Amino acid sequence: MSQQKVDNYKEYKKNKKQIIQKQKQQKTVRAVVAGVVLVVLVGWLGFSVYTKATEQPVGMTTTTAVDMTEVQEYMDGLDLDY
C-alpha cells in the first residue's frame, strides 16, 4: 500500500468512533426528515380528499319550470267514466 493509503487508514482507525457516531447521527436525521415529509404528505392528501368529499357543488343545480296547464286540460277532457 502506498504511504498515503496507510496514513488514511491510520487516521480512520484513530477517529473510527467519531466517524461511526457521525454516520449514525446522519442516518437518524435522514429517517426523521423522511418521516416528517411522509406525515405531511399523508396529511395533505387526507385533507384534500376530505375537502373534495364534503364540499357542496356550486352552481351545479338547475331549476326547470314546466307549464302543466295543457296536460291538465287534456286530462280533464278525457272521459274517464268506465
Biopython code that builds the backbone (N, CA, C, O; Angstrom):
import numpy as np
from Bio.PDB.StructureBuilder import StructureBuilder

atoms = [
    (1, "MET", "N", (0.845, -1.178, 0.000)),
    (1, "MET", "CA", (0.000, 0.000, 0.000)),
    (1, "MET", "C", (0.888, 1.238, 0.000)),
    (1, "MET", "O", (1.991, 1.237, 0.546)),
    (2, "SER", "N", (0.390, 2.262, -0.610)),
    (2, "SER", "CA", (1.171, 3.492, -0.629)),
    (2, "SER", "C", (1.113, 4.155, 0.740)),
    (2, "SER", "O", (0.252, 3.844, 1.564)),
    (3, "GLN", "N", (2.028, 5.058, 0.962)),
    (3, "GLN", "CA", (2.106, 5.733, 2.262)),
    (3, "GLN", "C", (0.840, 6.539, 2.536)),
    (3, "GLN", "O", (0.402, 6.631, 3.683)),
    (4, "GLN", "N", (0.250, 7.122, 1.496)),
    (4, "GLN", "CA", (-0.969, 7.915, 1.686)),
    (4, "GLN", "C", (-2.129, 7.031, 2.143)),
    (4, "GLN", "O", (-2.913, 7.427, 3.005)),
    (5, "LYS", "N", (-2.236, 5.835, 1.565)),
    (5, "LYS", "CA", (-3.293, 4.914, 1.968)),
    (5, "LYS", "C", (-3.092, 4.473, 3.416)),
    (5, "LYS", "O", (-4.051, 4.361, 4.180)),
    (6, "VAL", "N", (-1.857, 4.228, 3.776)),
    (6, "VAL", "CA", (-1.548, 3.824, 5.143)),
    (6, "VAL", "C", (-1.912, 4.946, 6.113)),
    (6, "VAL", "O", (-2.495, 4.696, 7.168)),
    (7, "ASP", "N", (-1.569, 6.167, 5.756)),
    (7, "ASP", "CA", (-1.895, 7.310, 6.620)),
    (7, "ASP", "C", (-3.409, 7.490, 6.744)),
    (7, "ASP", "O", (-3.923, 7.772, 7.826)),
    (8, "ASN", "N", (-4.114, 7.324, 5.627)),
    (8, "ASN", "CA", (-5.587, 7.438, 5.662)),
    (8, "ASN", "C", (-6.205, 6.359, 6.551)),
    (8, "ASN", "O", (-7.138, 6.622, 7.310)),
    (9, "TYR", "N", (-5.673, 5.148, 6.445)),
    (9, "TYR", "CA", (-6.186, 4.051, 7.262)),
    (9, "TYR", "C", (-5.927, 4.306, 8.741)),
    (9, "TYR", "O", (-6.803, 4.071, 9.574)),
    (10, "LYS", "N", (-4.738, 4.782, 9.072)),
    (10, "LYS", "CA", (-4.420, 5.089, 10.469)),
    (10, "LYS", "C", (-5.329, 6.198, 10.995)),
    (10, "LYS", "O", (-5.808, 6.137, 12.128)),
    (11, "GLU", "N", (-5.558, 7.202, 10.168)),
    (11, "GLU", "CA", (-6.458, 8.300, 10.557)),
    (11, "GLU", "C", (-7.876, 7.777, 10.775)),
    (11, "GLU", "O", (-8.559, 8.184, 11.715)),
    (12, "TYR", "N", (-8.312, 6.872, 9.899)),
    (12, "TYR", "CA", (-9.639, 6.281, 10.049)),
    (12, "TYR", "C", (-9.738, 5.493, 11.350)),
    (12, "TYR", "O", (-10.711, 5.627, 12.092)),
    (13, "LYS", "N", (-8.735, 4.679, 11.622)),
    (13, "LYS", "CA", (-8.737, 3.884, 12.852)),
    (13, "LYS", "C", (-8.734, 4.780, 14.082)),
    (13, "LYS", "O", (-9.396, 4.477, 15.075)),
    (14, "LYS", "N", (-7.994, 5.879, 14.021)),
    (14, "LYS", "CA", (-7.897, 6.788, 15.154)),
    (14, "LYS", "C", (-9.241, 7.477, 15.424)),
    (14, "LYS", "O", (-9.607, 7.694, 16.579)),
    (15, "ASN", "N", (-9.967, 7.817, 14.364)),
    (15, "ASN", "CA", (-11.234, 8.551, 14.508)),
    (15, "ASN", "C", (-12.455, 7.689, 14.225)),
    (15, "ASN", "O", (-13.540, 8.203, 13.957)),
    (16, "LYS", "N", (-12.272, 6.386, 14.285)),
    (16, "LYS", "CA", (-13.351, 5.470, 13.931)),
    (16, "LYS", "C", (-14.598, 5.704, 14.771)),
    (16, "LYS", "O", (-15.709, 5.700, 14.240)),
    (17, "LYS", "N", (-14.434, 5.904, 16.049)),
    (17, "LYS", "CA", (-15.572, 6.089, 16.952)),
    (17, "LYS", "C", (-16.385, 7.327, 16.546)),
    (17, "LYS", "O", (-17.612, 7.272, 16.464)),
    (18, "GLN", "N", (-15.695, 8.429, 16.295)),
    (18, "GLN", "CA", (-16.377, 9.663, 15.915)),
    (18, "GLN", "C", (-17.025, 9.534, 14.533)),
    (18, "GLN", "O", (-18.115, 10.058, 14.305)),
    (19, "ILE", "N", (-16.351, 8.835, 13.614)),
    (19, "ILE", "CA", (-16.890, 8.660, 12.265)),
    (19, "ILE", "C", (-18.172, 7.833, 12.308)),
    (19, "ILE", "O", (-19.158, 8.179, 11.657)),
    (20, "ILE", "N", (-18.158, 6.751, 13.067)),
    (20, "ILE", "CA", (-19.343, 5.896, 13.175)),
    (20, "ILE", "C", (-20.475, 6.651, 13.863)),
    (20, "ILE", "O", (-21.630, 6.537, 13.454)),
    (21, "GLN", "N", (-20.160, 7.414, 14.895)),
    (21, "GLN", "CA", (-21.176, 8.200, 15.592)),
    (21, "GLN", "C", (-21.796, 9.233, 14.639)),
    (21, "GLN", "O", (-23.011, 9.431, 14.643)),
    (22, "LYS", "N", (-20.972, 9.879, 13.839)),
    (22, "LYS", "CA", (-21.470, 10.870, 12.886)),
    (22, "LYS", "C", (-22.371, 10.212, 11.841)),
    (22, "LYS", "O", (-23.395, 10.781, 11.464)),
    (23, "GLN", "N", (-22.002, 9.028, 11.375)),
    (23, "GLN", "CA", (-22.814, 8.307, 10.403)),
    (23, "GLN", "C", (-24.174, 7.925, 10.996)),
    (23, "GLN", "O", (-25.199, 8.019, 10.322)),
    (24, "LYS", "N", (-24.172, 7.494, 12.257)),
    (24, "LYS", "CA", (-25.428, 7.143, 12.919)),
    (24, "LYS", "C", (-26.330, 8.372, 13.068)),
    (24, "LYS", "O", (-27.542, 8.293, 12.866)),
    (25, "GLN", "N", (-25.719, 9.506, 13.424)),
    (25, "GLN", "CA", (-26.500, 10.737, 13.553)),
    (25, "GLN", "C", (-27.103, 11.136, 12.208)),
    (25, "GLN", "O", (-28.268, 11.529, 12.143)),
    (26, "GLN", "N", (-26.327, 11.038, 11.148)),
    (26, "GLN", "CA", (-26.828, 11.379, 9.826)),
    (26, "GLN", "C", (-27.975, 10.450, 9.412)),
    (26, "GLN", "O", (-28.956, 10.890, 8.811)),
    (27, "LYS", "N", (-27.839, 9.178, 9.736)),
    (27, "LYS", "CA", (-28.884, 8.213, 9.417)),
    (27, "LYS", "C", (-30.163, 8.536, 10.189)),
    (27, "LYS", "O", (-31.261, 8.451, 9.639)),
    (28, "THR", "N", (-30.019, 8.905, 11.458)),
    (28, "THR", "CA", (-31.178, 9.263, 12.284)),
    (28, "THR", "C", (-31.852, 10.528, 11.757)),
    (28, "THR", "O", (-33.079, 10.603, 11.691)),
    (29, "VAL", "N", (-31.051, 11.510, 11.385)),
    (29, "VAL", "CA", (-31.616, 12.758, 10.848)),
    (29, "VAL", "C", (-32.370, 12.475, 9.555)),
    (29, "VAL", "O", (-33.467, 12.995, 9.352)),
    (30, "ARG", "N", (-31.798, 11.661, 8.687)),
    (30, "ARG", "CA", (-32.482, 11.312, 7.429)),
    (30, "ARG", "C", (-33.807, 10.612, 7.709)),
    (30, "ARG", "O", (-34.811, 10.902, 7.059)),
    (31, "ALA", "N", (-33.816, 9.695, 8.669)),
    (31, "ALA", "CA", (-35.046, 8.973, 8.989)),
    (31, "ALA", "C", (-36.109, 9.912, 9.544)),
    (31, "ALA", "O", (-37.283, 9.799, 9.195)),
    (32, "VAL", "N", (-35.701, 10.840, 10.409)),
    (32, "VAL", "CA", (-36.654, 11.797, 10.983)),
    (32, "VAL", "C", (-37.219, 12.706, 9.899)),
    (32, "VAL", "O", (-38.426, 12.939, 9.846)),
    (33, "VAL", "N", (-36.354, 13.216, 9.040)),
    (33, "VAL", "CA", (-36.812, 14.101, 7.960)),
    (33, "VAL", "C", (-37.746, 13.343, 7.017)),
    (33, "VAL", "O", (-38.781, 13.876, 6.617)),
    (34, "ALA", "N", (-37.400, 12.128, 6.664)),
    (34, "ALA", "CA", (-38.257, 11.325, 5.787)),
    (34, "ALA", "C", (-39.605, 11.067, 6.458)),
    (34, "ALA", "O", (-40.640, 11.114, 5.794)),
    (35, "GLY", "N", (-39.607, 10.799, 7.752)),
    (35, "GLY", "CA", (-40.861, 10.575, 8.473)),
    (35, "GLY", "C", (-41.729, 11.814, 8.500)),
    (35, "GLY", "O", (-42.942, 11.732, 8.308)),
    (36, "VAL", "N", (-41.114, 12.964, 8.739)),
    (36, "VAL", "CA", (-41.872, 14.217, 8.762)),
    (36, "VAL", "C", (-42.473, 14.506, 7.381)),
    (36, "VAL", "O", (-43.636, 14.895, 7.272)),
    (37, "VAL", "N", (-41.679, 14.316, 6.345)),
    (37, "VAL", "CA", (-42.176, 14.541, 4.985)),
    (37, "VAL", "C", (-43.326, 13.592, 4.679)),
    (37, "VAL", "O", (-44.323, 13.998, 4.082)),
    (38, "LEU", "N", (-43.197, 12.346, 5.079)),
    (38, "LEU", "CA", (-44.256, 11.369, 4.846)),
    (38, "LEU", "C", (-45.528, 11.745, 5.582)),
    (38, "LEU", "O", (-46.617, 11.653, 5.016)),
    (39, "VAL", "N", (-45.412, 12.168, 6.832)),
    (39, "VAL", "CA", (-46.591, 12.574, 7.609)),
    (39, "VAL", "C", (-47.263, 13.785, 6.962)),
    (39, "VAL", "O", (-48.490, 13.849, 6.883)),
    (40, "VAL", "N", (-46.460, 14.739, 6.501)),
    (40, "VAL", "CA", (-47.026, 15.928, 5.860)),
    (40, "VAL", "C", (-47.752, 15.545, 4.572)),
    (40, "VAL", "O", (-48.852, 16.035, 4.317)),
    (41, "LEU", "N", (-47.155, 14.683, 3.764)),
    (41, "LEU", "CA", (-47.797, 14.275, 2.510)),
    (41, "LEU", "C", (-49.092, 13.510, 2.751)),
    (41, "LEU", "O", (-50.093, 13.758, 2.078)),
    (42, "VAL", "N", (-49.082, 12.594, 3.695)),
    (42, "VAL", "CA", (-50.293, 11.831, 4.000)),
    (42, "VAL", "C", (-51.365, 12.748, 4.566)),
    (42, "VAL", "O", (-52.537, 12.613, 4.215)),
    (43, "GLY", "N", (-50.989, 13.675, 5.432)),
    (43, "GLY", "CA", (-51.956, 14.630, 5.977)),
    (43, "GLY", "C", (-52.539, 15.514, 4.906)),
    (43, "GLY", "O", (-53.744, 15.765, 4.893)),
    (44, "TRP", "N", (-51.698, 15.993, 4.001)),
    (44, "TRP", "CA", (-52.171, 16.844, 2.908)),
    (44, "TRP", "C", (-53.110, 16.069, 1.991)),
    (44, "TRP", "O", (-54.146, 16.590, 1.577)),
    (45, "LEU", "N", (-52.756, 14.836, 1.675)),
    (45, "LEU", "CA", (-53.609, 14.010, 0.828)),
    (45, "LEU", "C", (-54.942, 13.741, 1.508)),
    (45, "LEU", "O", (-55.989, 13.840, 0.869)),
    (46, "GLY", "N", (-54.921, 13.405, 2.783)),
    (46, "GLY", "CA", (-56.161, 13.159, 3.515)),
    (46, "GLY", "C", (-57.030, 14.395, 3.588)),
    (46, "GLY", "O", (-58.245, 14.309, 3.412)),
    (47, "PHE", "N", (-56.429, 15.542, 3.845)),
    (47, "PHE", "CA", (-57.187, 16.791, 3.902)),
    (47, "PHE", "C", (-57.801, 17.119, 2.547)),
    (47, "PHE", "O", (-58.952, 17.549, 2.478)),
    (48, "SER", "N", (-57.050, 16.921, 1.472)),
    (48, "SER", "CA", (-57.561, 17.189, 0.133)),
    (48, "SER", "C", (-58.744, 16.294, -0.196)),
    (48, "SER", "O", (-59.752, 16.762, -0.726)),
    (49, "VAL", "N", (-58.627, 15.022, 0.112)),
    (49, "VAL", "CA", (-59.727, 14.093, -0.158)),
    (49, "VAL", "C", (-60.942, 14.462, 0.684)),
    (49, "VAL", "O", (-62.068, 14.428, 0.189)),
    (50, "TYR", "N", (-60.731, 14.810, 1.936)),
    (50, "TYR", "CA", (-61.837, 15.176, 2.816)),
    (50, "TYR", "C", (-62.553, 16.420, 2.305)),
    (50, "TYR", "O", (-63.783, 16.454, 2.275)),
    (51, "THR", "N", (-61.808, 17.433, 1.907)),
    (51, "THR", "CA", (-62.454, 18.658, 1.435)),
    (51, "THR", "C", (-63.185, 18.427, 0.120)),
    (51, "THR", "O", (-64.249, 19.006, -0.096)),
    (52, "LYS", "N", (-62.642, 17.598, -0.758)),
    (52, "LYS", "CA", (-63.334, 17.289, -2.016)),
    (52, "LYS", "C", (-64.611, 16.505, -1.750)),
    (52, "LYS", "O", (-65.615, 16.703, -2.435)),
    (53, "ALA", "N", (-64.583, 15.622, -0.768)),
    (53, "ALA", "CA", (-65.751, 14.786, -0.486)),
    (53, "ALA", "C", (-66.858, 15.567, 0.212)),
    (53, "ALA", "O", (-68.033, 15.232, 0.059)),
    (54, "THR", "N", (-66.514, 16.588, 0.965)),
    (54, "THR", "CA", (-67.526, 17.292, 1.747)),
    (54, "THR", "C", (-67.961, 18.617, 1.150)),
    (54, "THR", "O", (-68.898, 19.231, 1.661)),
    (55, "GLU", "N", (-67.318, 19.079, 0.088)),
    (55, "GLU", "CA", (-67.703, 20.378, -0.448)),
    (55, "GLU", "C", (-69.016, 20.275, -1.224)),
    (55, "GLU", "O", (-69.305, 19.267, -1.868)),
    (56, "GLN", "N", (-69.788, 21.338, -1.140)),
    (56, "GLN", "CA", (-71.053, 21.409, -1.850)),
    (56, "GLN", "C", (-70.786, 21.919, -3.267)),
    (56, "GLN", "O", (-70.042, 22.884, -3.441)),
    (57, "PRO", "N", (-71.376, 21.293, -4.269)),
    (57, "PRO", "CA", (-71.155, 21.780, -5.625)),
    (57, "PRO", "C", (-71.792, 23.163, -5.801)),
    (57, "PRO", "O", (-72.945, 23.374, -5.424)),
    (58, "VAL", "N", (-71.048, 24.080, -6.364)),
    (58, "VAL", "CA", (-71.513, 25.441, -6.554)),
    (58, "VAL", "C", (-71.990, 25.589, -7.992)),
    (58, "VAL", "O", (-71.258, 25.291, -8.936)),
    (59, "GLY", "N", (-73.225, 26.053, -8.146)),
    (59, "GLY", "CA", (-73.751, 26.294, -9.481)),
    (59, "GLY", "C", (-74.103, 25.042, -10.248)),
    (59, "GLY", "O", (-74.325, 25.107, -11.456)),
    (60, "MET", "N", (-74.159, 23.920, -9.592)),
    (60, "MET", "CA", (-74.442, 22.675, -10.284)),
    (60, "MET", "C", (-75.935, 22.359, -10.321)),
    (60, "MET", "O", (-76.352, 21.483, -11.079)),
    (61, "THR", "N", (-76.738, 23.039, -9.538)),
    (61, "THR", "CA", (-78.169, 22.760, -9.524)),
    (61, "THR", "C", (-78.859, 23.644, -10.545)),
    (61, "THR", "O", (-78.582, 24.840, -10.639)),
    (62, "THR", "N", (-79.750, 23.052, -11.298)),
    (62, "THR", "CA", (-80.522, 23.809, -12.273)),
    (62, "THR", "C", (-81.991, 23.590, -11.970)),
    (62, "THR", "O", (-82.408, 22.502, -11.576)),
    (63, "THR", "N", (-82.748, 24.625, -12.159)),
    (63, "THR", "CA", (-84.187, 24.558, -11.919)),
    (63, "THR", "C", (-84.879, 24.721, -13.257)),
    (63, "THR", "O", (-84.565, 25.624, -14.032)),
    (64, "THR", "N", (-85.834, 23.825, -13.518)),
    (64, "THR", "CA", (-86.580, 23.875, -14.765)),
    (64, "THR", "C", (-88.043, 24.087, -14.434)),
    (64, "THR", "O", (-88.615, 23.357, -13.625)),
    (65, "ALA", "N", (-88.647, 25.084, -15.056)),
    (65, "ALA", "CA", (-90.066, 25.367, -14.858)),
    (65, "ALA", "C", (-90.850, 24.697, -15.973)),
    (65, "ALA", "O", (-90.503, 24.823, -17.148)),
    (66, "VAL", "N", (-91.904, 23.986, -15.607)),
    (66, "VAL", "CA", (-92.734, 23.286, -16.577)),
    (66, "VAL", "C", (-94.166, 23.781, -16.417)),
    (66, "VAL", "O", (-94.706, 23.822, -15.312)),
    (67, "ASP", "N", (-94.766, 24.154, -17.535)),
    (67, "ASP", "CA", (-96.153, 24.599, -17.536)),
    (67, "ASP", "C", (-97.034, 23.378, -17.776)),
    (67, "ASP", "O", (-97.053, 22.830, -18.879)),
    (68, "MET", "N", (-97.756, 22.956, -16.758)),
    (68, "MET", "CA", (-98.558, 21.737, -16.819)),
    (68, "MET", "C", (-100.029, 22.012, -17.167)),
    (68, "MET", "O", (-100.855, 21.104, -17.081)),
    (69, "THR", "N", (-100.364, 23.229, -17.550)),
    (69, "THR", "CA", (-101.784, 23.551, -17.803)),
    (69, "THR", "C", (-102.335, 22.756, -18.975)),
    (69, "THR", "O", (-103.466, 22.277, -18.903)),
    (70, "GLU", "N", (-101.582, 22.601, -20.044)),
    (70, "GLU", "CA", (-102.085, 21.862, -21.201)),
    (70, "GLU", "C", (-102.283, 20.389, -20.874)),
    (70, "GLU", "O", (-103.254, 19.778, -21.320)),
    (71, "VAL", "N", (-101.385, 19.826, -20.111)),
    (71, "VAL", "CA", (-101.536, 18.421, -19.713)),
    (71, "VAL", "C", (-102.764, 18.267, -18.838)),
    (71, "VAL", "O", (-103.523, 17.308, -18.982)),
    (72, "GLN", "N", (-102.959, 19.217, -17.927)),
    (72, "GLN", "CA", (-104.122, 19.157, -17.039)),
    (72, "GLN", "C", (-105.416, 19.303, -17.843)),
    (72, "GLN", "O", (-106.390, 18.597, -17.579)),
    (73, "GLU", "N", (-105.435, 20.212, -18.819)),
    (73, "GLU", "CA", (-106.618, 20.372, -19.663)),
    (73, "GLU", "C", (-106.895, 19.097, -20.449)),
    (73, "GLU", "O", (-108.054, 18.710, -20.596)),
    (74, "TYR", "N", (-105.862, 18.439, -20.955)),
    (74, "TYR", "CA", (-106.020, 17.195, -21.684)),
    (74, "TYR", "C", (-106.608, 16.101, -20.779)),
    (74, "TYR", "O", (-107.509, 15.357, -21.168)),
    (75, "MET", "N", (-106.062, 16.035, -19.559)),
    (75, "MET", "CA", (-106.563, 15.017, -18.619)),
    (75, "MET", "C", (-108.004, 15.300, -18.226)),
    (75, "MET", "O", (-108.798, 14.375, -18.060)),
    (76, "ASP", "N", (-108.340, 16.562, -18.079)),
    (76, "ASP", "CA", (-109.719, 16.920, -17.741)),
    (76, "ASP", "C", (-110.668, 16.599, -18.908)),
    (76, "ASP", "O", (-111.836, 16.282, -18.683)),
    (77, "GLY", "N", (-110.177, 16.678, -20.139)),
    (77, "GLY", "CA", (-111.024, 16.445, -21.306)),
    (77, "GLY", "C", (-111.256, 14.978, -21.583)),
    (77, "GLY", "O", (-112.155, 14.655, -22.358)),
    (78, "LEU", "N", (-110.516, 14.095, -21.008)),
    (78, "LEU", "CA", (-110.700, 12.668, -21.233)),
    (78, "LEU", "C", (-111.952, 12.188, -20.496)),
    (78, "LEU", "O", (-112.273, 12.639, -19.397)),
    (79, "ASP", "N", (-112.613, 11.292, -21.125)),
    (79, "ASP", "CA", (-113.788, 10.695, -20.479)),
    (79, "ASP", "C", (-113.326, 9.458, -19.733)),
    (79, "ASP", "O", (-113.044, 8.418, -20.328)),
    (80, "LEU", "N", (-113.255, 9.596, -18.401)),
    (80, "LEU", "CA", (-112.737, 8.513, -17.575)),
    (80, "LEU", "C", (-113.842, 7.715, -16.902)),
    (80, "LEU", "O", (-113.602, 7.029, -15.908)),
    (81, "ASP", "N", (-115.040, 7.802, -17.437)),
    (81, "ASP", "CA", (-116.150, 7.016, -16.865)),
    (81, "ASP", "C", (-116.101, 5.613, -17.430)),
    (81, "ASP", "O", (-116.361, 5.408, -18.615)),
    (82, "TYR", "N", (-115.786, 4.692, -16.630)),
    (82, "TYR", "CA", (-115.717, 3.283, -17.053)),
    (82, "TYR", "C", (-116.952, 2.578, -16.676)),
    (82, "TYR", "O", (-117.088, 1.385, -16.944)),
]
sb = StructureBuilder()
sb.init_structure("model")
sb.init_model(0)
sb.init_chain("A")
sb.init_seg("    ")
for serial, (resi, resn, name, xyz) in enumerate(atoms, 1):
    if name == "N":
        sb.init_residue(resn, " ", resi, " ")
    sb.init_atom(name, np.array(xyz, "f"), 0.0, 1.0, " ", f" {name:<3s}", serial, name[0])
structure = sb.get_structure()
